[in-house]
Amino acid sequence: MKALVYLYYLRIKGIVRSMFSKVSTAIFTCVMLLIYGGLFIIMLNNGAQSIYAADAITMSMAVLIGIGCTAFMVITMLLQKRKALFMEPDAFYLFTGPFPRTSIMRFIMLQSLVSSLLCGALSIFMLVILMSGVAFDFWFLGMCFIGHTLVYMFFLVLYYYLYLLSIKEKKYQHLSWYILAIFLLFVAVAVIGIFIQNGCTLHQLWTQLFTSKLLYAVPLFGWLKLMLEGYVQVNMSMMLSGALLIIIACFIMYRLMLRYDFDFIERAMQDAGEFSRMYEEMRAGKRMAMSDKKVRNVRMKGFREGAAAIMSKSFLEMRKGNSFISTQDIILLAIYFAVSFFLDMGLWFFVYMMMFWLFSSIQAAEFMRELDYYHIYLIPERPGKKLFYLLAPYLLKYVVLVAFPLAIAAIITHATLLEFIQYYCMLAGYACLFITASVLATRLLKSRKNAFMENMLRMLMLVAAAIPSIVIIFVLFSSGLANTTMMNYMSVLTLVVNVVLSIVILYGCKNMLNGREIKSE
């Protein structure tokens, strides 16, 4: 086992070293970490009301937001169709080396612990960002980090165990769906129980749900809520009960993994190779690489020539793959609107959540994959013109796409036409900015680009685009010129700033498609 731990240490060391292998990449990584770290510290020291002094609803909402982030990652993981124990290099060394089965199982749980630590940190980061109106101290965040890490580790080990069971018998392939249904059943029973006890309206039901003790009965997530609320309320019995239940659940999964005795090596090696190839596509920003994509037979008239053929090809692929908007995107937008509506947060909150959707959806868009195909460099046109036709279908797609859910939400919430136009201008501007940020990431990082670094750069561009608006708002308030009319123009200003910044980025990257500027030295 010591040899495997040392092997894992060397792999982590290699990953970190690769991030600092070039001076430009090292500087960029440090700058991004400083920006994210600074944003985290600013949010912690915002002078807001302490979590210990907050009312019961605010305290429970803060706890549930962190749990919601972890639950989202857990659900996404459990419902993956493509599964594997290891990446291909790890599988080769583990399955061909002189390692006993128990050591391999312990190594699986070691890598589960490291992944769980990262996901726990991500949940804490999202909690601090989304609950900026509440101040958290180090000890509360430490408790949250430990709790979220343990919960995610339980489900990650469960994910591996279900995969091993599916190798043994095919009837276990869909077991993760049944487990998810059981958790949803627990939540549904809690909601029905609250409704029967209080007889409240739909809006009041959600408020009562935050503070209800019935949620403590939900396995893992309810126990985490019990532990964290017990800590805030200085109730040691609640905190220890929740922590003990989570630890017992993790220990049970640990024992189940060690007791698995079916021969899984051949199938695991095959899946590791396939999963590794798909993971490389995911790192390149192809979120749909893990799903089975159906292709339709369609006809397209007026296929253009020259650089415009790139645009025609993109439109044809959208139609054949029915990828204008995915079912997952529709479900996410519906959930965002339901949360905004039932919590009575207003249209602005839905728009705020749509920005998160744009951020992830544009990351999944596969427009930059064209750079991997040699034919784009053989088209005898200017590189800047080819870049424009490469991005045009996706710019048009998202500018049109944000209008439909926003219009539906505006009608249901009885928003004015002016509010709709303001929010639409803001979202359209950010869609343009996020797409061009992907181009800039490819231009700066070249073939070393990955989804993580691209997201960090996109966040930096978001902050940079907000600076002019913040400065103008500060000047207006300082000079006493701020009024409703002036503030209404801020959405148009945001659109102009984002579009101008996008044009500047594209102009700076116009020579990308000459075939020489996207490969690392």
MIVEX-595080 format. One record per residue (C-alpha): residue in three letters; x, y, z. Coordinates in steps of 0.25 Angstrom, whole numbers, plus 2048, in hexadecimal, padded with zeros to 3 digits. Last residue first. Layout:
- ALA,X,Y,Z
...
This chain:
- GLU,819,865,791
- SER,80A,865,793
- LYS,801,864,787
- ILE,7F6,86E,784
- GLU,7FE,879,77D
- ARG,803,872,771
- GLY,7F7,86E,769
- ASN,7F3,87B,763
- LEU,7E6,87A,76B
- MET,7EB,882,777
- ASN,7EE,88E,76F
- LYS,7E1,896,773
- CYS,7E4,894,782
- GLY,7E7,8A2,785
- TYR,7DB,8A7,77D
- LEU,7D2,89C,784
- ILE,7D6,8A1,791
- VAL,7D3,8B0,78E
- ILE,7C6,8AC,788
- SER,7C2,8A5,794
- LEU,7C6,8B1,79D
- VAL,7BD,8BA,794
- VAL,7B2,8B0,795
- ASN,7B3,8AF,7A4
- VAL,7B4,8BE,7A6
- VAL,7A8,8C1,79D
- LEU,7A0,8B6,7A4
- THR,7A3,8BB,7B2
- LEU,7A0,8CA,7AD
- VAL,793,8C5,7A8
- SER,790,8BF,7B6
- MET,795,8CC,7BC
- TYR,78B,8D4,7B5
- ASN,780,8D1,7BF
- MET,788,8D6,7CA
- MET,789,8E4,7C3
- THR,77A,8E4,7C2
- THR,777,8E0,7D0
- ASN,780,8EA,7D6
- ALA,78F,8EC,7D9
- LEU,794,8FA,7D7
- GLY,798,8FD,7E5
- SER,7A7,8FE,7E2
- SER,7AC,8F3,7EA
- PHE,7A0,8EA,7E6
- LEU,7A3,8EC,7D7
- VAL,7B2,8EB,7D9
- PHE,7B0,8DD,7E0
- ILE,7A7,8D8,7D6
- ILE,7B1,8DC,7CB
- VAL,7BC,8D5,7D2
- ILE,7B4,8C9,7D4
- SER,7AF,8C8,7C5
- PRO,7BE,8CA,7C0
- ILE,7C3,8BF,7CA
- ALA,7B8,8B4,7C6
- ALA,7BF,8B0,7B9
- ALA,7CC,8AD,7C1
- VAL,7C5,8A5,7CB
- LEU,7BF,89C,7C0
- MET,7CC,89B,7B9
- LEU,7D2,896,7C5
- MET,7C7,88C,7C7
- ARG,7C9,887,7B8
- LEU,7D8,886,7BB
- MET,7D5,87D,7C7
- ASN,7CB,875,7BF
- GLU,7D5,873,7B4
- MET,7E0,86E,7BE
- PHE,7D6,863,7C3
- ALA,7D1,85F,7B5
- ASN,7DF,85C,7B0
- LYS,7E9,864,7A7
- ARG,7F7,85E,7A6
- SER,7F5,85E,797
- LYS,7F5,86D,796
- LEU,7F5,874,7A4
- LEU,7F4,882,79F
- ARG,7EC,880,792
- THR,7E4,875,797
- ALA,7E0,87D,7A3
- LEU,7DD,889,79A
- VAL,7D3,881,792
- SER,7CC,87C,79E
- ALA,7CB,88A,7A3
- THR,7C5,88E,796
- ILE,7B9,884,799
- PHE,7B8,88A,7A7
- LEU,7B8,898,7A3
- CYS,7AD,896,798
- ALA,7A4,88F,7A2
- TYR,7A7,89A,7AC
- GLY,7A1,8A4,7A2
- ALA,795,89C,79F
- LEU,792,89A,7AE
- MET,793,8A9,7B1
- CYS,78B,8AE,7A5
- TYR,780,8A3,7A9
- TYR,780,8A8,7B7
- GLN,77D,8B7,7B3
- ILE,774,8B3,7A8
- PHE,76B,8AB,7B1
- GLU,76B,8B6,7BC
- LEU,767,8C0,7B1
- LEU,75B,8B7,7AD
- THR,756,8B6,7BB
- ALA,757,8A9,7C3
- HIS,74A,8A2,7C7
- THR,752,896,7CD
- ILE,74B,88C,7C4
- ILE,74E,895,7B7
- ALA,75C,898,7BB
- ALA,75F,88A,7BE
- ILE,75A,886,7B0
- ALA,762,891,7A9
- LEU,76F,88D,7B1
- PRO,76D,87F,7AD
- PHE,76C,883,79E
- ALA,776,88E,79D
- VAL,782,887,7A2
- LEU,782,87E,796
- VAL,782,889,78B
- VAL,78F,88F,790
- TYR,794,881,794
- LYS,792,87B,786
- LEU,796,888,77E
- LEU,7A4,888,785
- TYR,7A5,879,783
- PRO,7A2,87A,774
- ALA,7AC,886,773
- LEU,7B8,880,77A
- LEU,7BE,878,76F
- TYR,7BA,882,764
- PHE,7C1,88D,76C
- LEU,7CD,885,76D
- LYS,7CE,882,75E
- LYS,7CD,890,75B
- GLY,7D9,893,765
- PRO,7E1,888,75F
- ARG,7E0,88E,751
- GLU,7DA,884,746
- PRO,7E0,879,73E
- ILE,7DA,86E,747
- LEU,7E5,864,74A
- TYR,7E6,868,758
- ILE,7D7,863,75B
- HIS,7DA,856,754
- TYR,7E4,852,75F
- TYR,7DA,84F,76A
- ASP,7DE,852,778
- LEU,7DB,860,778
- GLU,7CC,85C,774
- ARG,7CC,857,783
- MET,7CA,866,787
- PHE,7BB,866,784
- GLU,7B8,85B,78D
- ALA,7AF,862,796
- ALA,7B0,85C,7A4
- GLN,7B7,868,7AA
- ILE,7AC,870,7A4
- SER,7A2,868,7AC
- SER,7AA,86A,7B9
- PHE,7AB,879,7B9
- LEU,79E,87B,7B2
- TRP,797,873,7BD
- PHE,79E,87B,7C8
- MET,799,887,7C1
- MET,78B,881,7C1
- MET,78C,880,7D0
- TYR,78E,890,7D1
- VAL,782,891,7C7
- PHE,77A,889,7D0
- PHE,77E,891,7DC
- TRP,77A,89E,7D5
- LEU,76C,899,7D1
- GLY,768,898,7E0
- MET,76D,891,7EC
- ASP,75F,88C,7F0
- LEU,765,87F,7F5
- PHE,75B,877,7ED
- PHE,75D,87F,7E0
- SER,76D,880,7E1
- VAL,76E,871,7E5
- ALA,764,86D,7DA
- PHE,76B,876,7D0
- TYR,779,870,7D2
- ILE,773,862,7D2
- ALA,76C,865,7C4
- LEU,77A,86A,7BF
- LEU,781,85E,7C4
- ILE,776,854,7BE
- ILE,777,85C,7B0
- ASP,786,85B,7B0
- GLN,786,84C,7B3
- THR,77D,84A,7A8
- SER,787,851,79E
- ILE,785,85E,797
- PHE,78A,860,788
- SER,790,852,789
- ASN,786,84B,780
- GLY,792,842,77B
- LYS,78F,844,76D
- ARG,789,852,76E
- MET,795,857,776
- GLU,79F,850,76D
- LEU,799,857,761
- PHE,79A,864,767
- SER,7A8,862,76A
- LYS,7AB,85D,75C
- SER,7A4,86A,756
- MET,7AD,872,75F
- ILE,7BA,86C,75B
- ALA,7B5,86C,74D
- ALA,7B5,87B,74E
- ALA,7C4,87B,74D
- GLY,7C3,877,73F
- GLU,7B6,871,73A
- ARG,7A8,871,73F
- PHE,79E,866,741
- GLY,791,86B,73B
- LYS,788,860,73E
- MET,789,857,74A
- ARG,783,849,74B
- VAL,782,842,758
- ASN,784,833,75D
- ARG,785,833,76C
- VAL,791,830,775
- LYS,78F,82B,783
- LYS,799,82F,78D
- ASP,79C,825,798
- SER,7A2,82D,7A4
- MET,7B0,82E,7AA
- ALA,7B5,837,79F
- MET,7AA,841,7A1
- ARG,7B2,84A,7AA
- LYS,7BC,84C,79F
- GLY,7C5,857,7A5
- ALA,7D3,852,7A1
- ARG,7D4,84B,7AF
- MET,7C7,843,7AB
- GLU,7CD,83E,79E
- GLU,7D9,839,7A7
- TYR,7CF,833,7B0
- MET,7C9,82B,7A4
- ARG,7D6,825,7A1
- SER,7D9,821,7AF
- PHE,7CB,81B,7B0
- GLU,7CD,812,7A5
- GLY,7DB,80D,7AA
- ALA,7D6,80C,7B8
- ASP,7CA,804,7B3
- GLN,7D2,7F9,7AD
- MET,7DB,7F8,7B9
- ALA,7CF,7F7,7C2
- ARG,7C9,7EC,7BA
- GLU,7D6,7E4,7BA
- ILE,7D8,7E7,7C9
- PHE,7CA,7E4,7CF
- ASP,7CC,7D6,7D5
- PHE,7C2,7D6,7E0
- ASP,7C6,7D7,7EF
- TYR,7C0,7E4,7F5
- ARG,7C3,7E3,804
- LEU,7CC,7EF,804
- MET,7C2,7F8,7FD
- LEU,7B6,7F4,806
- ARG,7BF,7F7,812
- TYR,7C2,805,80E
- MET,7B3,807,80A
- ILE,7AF,804,818
- PHE,7BA,80D,81E
- CYS,7B5,819,816
- ALA,7A7,816,81B
- ILE,7AC,815,829
- ILE,7B4,822,827
- ILE,7A7,829,822
- LEU,79F,824,82E
- LEU,7A9,829,838
- ALA,7AA,837,832
- GLY,79B,839,833
- SER,79A,833,841
- LEU,7A6,83B,846
- MET,7A1,848,841
- MET,793,846,846
- SER,798,842,854
- MET,7A2,84D,854
- ASN,797,858,853
- VAL,79F,865,851
- GLN,794,86A,848
- VAL,79E,86C,83C
- TYR,7A5,85E,83F
- GLY,797,857,840
- GLU,793,85E,833
- LEU,7A0,858,82C
- MET,79E,84A,831
- LEU,78F,849,82F
- LYS,790,84F,821
- LEU,79B,844,81E
- TRP,792,83A,823
- GLY,787,83F,81A
- PHE,791,83E,80E
- LEU,796,830,813
- PRO,788,829,813
- VAL,77C,832,814
- ALA,776,831,822
- TYR,77C,83E,826
- LEU,773,845,81C
- LEU,767,842,825
- LYS,76D,84D,82F
- SER,767,858,827
- THR,76E,865,826
- PHE,770,866,817
- LEU,764,85E,814
- GLN,75B,869,81B
- THR,75F,873,811
- TRP,75D,86A,805
- LEU,74F,867,80B
- GLN,74C,876,80D
- HIS,74D,878,7FE
- LEU,743,86C,7FB
- THR,739,870,806
- CYS,73A,86A,814
- GLY,732,85F,81A
- ASN,73C,85E,825
- GLN,73D,84F,829
- ILE,738,84A,81C
- PHE,741,853,813
- ILE,74D,850,81C
- GLY,74A,841,81A
- ILE,748,842,80B
- VAL,756,849,80A
- ALA,75D,83F,813
- VAL,757,833,80B
- ALA,75B,83A,7FE
- VAL,769,83B,803
- PHE,76A,82C,807
- LEU,764,828,7FA
- LEU,76F,831,7F3
- PHE,779,829,7FA
- ILE,773,81C,7F6
- ALA,772,820,7E8
- LEU,781,823,7E8
- ILE,784,815,7ED
- TYR,77B,80F,7E2
- TRP,782,817,7D7
- SER,78F,812,7DC
- LEU,78A,804,7DB
- HIS,789,805,7CC
- GLN,795,7FC,7C9
- TYR,792,7F2,7D4
- LYS,78B,7E9,7CB
- LYS,798,7E7,7C3
- GLU,79E,7DE,7CE
- LYS,7AD,7DE,7D2
- ILE,7B1,7EA,7CA
- SER,7A5,7F1,7CE
- LEU,7A9,7EE,7DD
- LEU,7B7,7F4,7DA
- TYR,7B0,801,7D5
- LEU,7A7,802,7E1
- TYR,7B3,801,7EA
- TYR,7BA,80C,7E2
- TYR,7AE,815,7E4
- LEU,7AC,811,7F2
- VAL,7BB,815,7F5
- LEU,7B8,823,7EE
- PHE,7AB,824,7F6
- PHE,7B1,822,804
- MET,7BD,82B,800
- TYR,7B3,836,7FC
- VAL,7AD,835,80A
- LEU,7BA,835,811
- THR,7BF,841,809
- HIS,7B3,849,80C
- GLY,7B4,846,81B
- ILE,7C2,849,81C
- PHE,7C1,856,814
- CYS,7B5,85B,81B
- MET,7BC,859,828
- GLY,7C8,861,823
- LEU,7BE,86C,81E
- PHE,7B8,86D,82C
- TRP,7C6,86D,832
- PHE,7CB,878,829
- ASP,7C0,882,82B
- PHE,7B4,884,821
- ALA,7AE,892,81E
- VAL,7A0,892,818
- GLY,79C,89B,80C
- SER,7A6,894,803
- MET,79E,887,803
- LEU,7A0,883,7F5
- ILE,7AF,886,7F5
- VAL,7B2,880,803
- LEU,7A9,874,800
- MET,7B0,872,7F2
- PHE,7BE,872,7F8
- ILE,7B9,868,803
- SER,7B4,85F,7F8
- LEU,7C0,860,7F0
- ALA,7C9,85D,7FC
- GLY,7C1,850,7FF
- CYS,7C2,84C,7F0
- LEU,7D1,84D,7F1
- LEU,7D2,845,7FF
- SER,7C8,83B,7F8
- SER,7D2,839,7ED
- VAL,7DE,837,7F6
- LEU,7D5,82D,7FF
- SER,7D0,825,7F3
- GLN,7DF,824,7EE
- LEU,7E2,81D,7FB
- MET,7D5,815,7FB
- ILE,7D9,80F,7ED
- PHE,7E7,80C,7F3
- ARG,7E1,805,7FE
- MET,7DA,7FC,7F4
- ILE,7E7,7F9,7ED
- SER,7EE,7F6,7FA
- THR,7E2,7EC,7FD
- ARG,7E4,7E5,7F0
- PRO,7F2,7E2,7F1
- PHE,7FD,7EA,7E9
- PRO,808,7E4,7E1
- GLY,806,7ED,7D5
- THR,7FE,7EB,7C8
- PHE,7F1,7EF,7CE
- LEU,7F6,7FB,7D6
- TYR,800,800,7CB
- PHE,7F7,7FF,7BF
- ALA,7EB,804,7C7
- ASP,7F2,811,7CB
- PRO,7F7,814,7BD
- GLU,7E8,812,7B8
- MET,7E1,81A,7C2
- PHE,7DB,813,7CD
- LEU,7CE,80C,7D2
- ALA,7C6,80F,7C6
- LYS,7B8,814,7C2
- ARG,7B1,819,7B6
- LYS,7A2,81B,7B8
- GLN,7A3,826,7C3
- LEU,797,826,7CC
- LEU,79F,825,7D9
- MET,7A8,830,7D6
- THR,79E,83A,7D2
- ILE,796,837,7DE
- VAL,7A2,838,7E7
- MET,7A6,845,7E1
- PHE,798,84B,7E3
- ALA,797,846,7F1
- THR,7A4,84D,7F5
- CYS,79F,85A,7EF
- GLY,792,858,7F6
- ILE,799,855,804
- GLY,7A0,862,803
- ILE,793,869,800
- LEU,78C,861,80B
- VAL,795,866,816
- ALA,794,875,812
- MET,785,873,811
- SER,784,86D,81E
- MET,78B,879,824
- THR,783,883,81D
- ILE,776,87C,821
- ALA,77A,87A,830
- ASP,77E,889,831
- ALA,78D,88D,830
- ALA,795,890,83C
- TYR,79E,884,83B
- ILE,79F,885,82C
- SER,7A5,893,82E
- GLN,79E,89F,828
- ALA,7A6,8A5,81C
- GLY,7B3,8AD,81E
- ASN,7B8,8A8,810
- ASN,7C4,8A1,816
- LEU,7C1,893,811
- MET,7BD,898,803
- ILE,7CA,89F,802
- ILE,7D2,893,806
- PHE,7CB,88A,7FB
- LEU,7CD,895,7F1
- GLY,7DC,896,7F5
- GLY,7DE,887,7F4
- TYR,7D7,887,7E6
- ILE,7E0,892,7E1
- LEU,7ED,88D,7E7
- LEU,7EA,87F,7E1
- MET,7E8,885,7D4
- VAL,7F5,88E,7D5
- CYS,7FD,882,7D9
- THR,7F8,879,7CE
- PHE,7FA,884,7C3
- ILE,809,886,7C9
- ALA,80B,877,7C8
- THR,805,875,7BA
- SER,80E,881,7B5
- VAL,81B,87C,7BC
- LYS,818,86D,7B6
- SER,818,861,7BF
- PHE,810,867,7CA
- MET,803,85F,7C8
- SER,80B,853,7C3
- ARG,812,853,7D1
- VAL,804,852,7D8
- ILE,800,847,7D0
- GLY,80D,840,7D1
- LYS,80D,841,7E1
- ILE,7FF,83B,7E1
- ARG,804,82F,7D9
- LEU,810,82E,7E1
- TYR,807,82D,7EE
- TYR,7FE,823,7E8
- LEU,80B,81A,7E5
- TYR,80F,81C,7F3
- VAL,802,818,7F8
- LEU,802,80C,7EF
- ALA,810,808,7F4
- LYS,80C,809,803
- MET,800,800,800
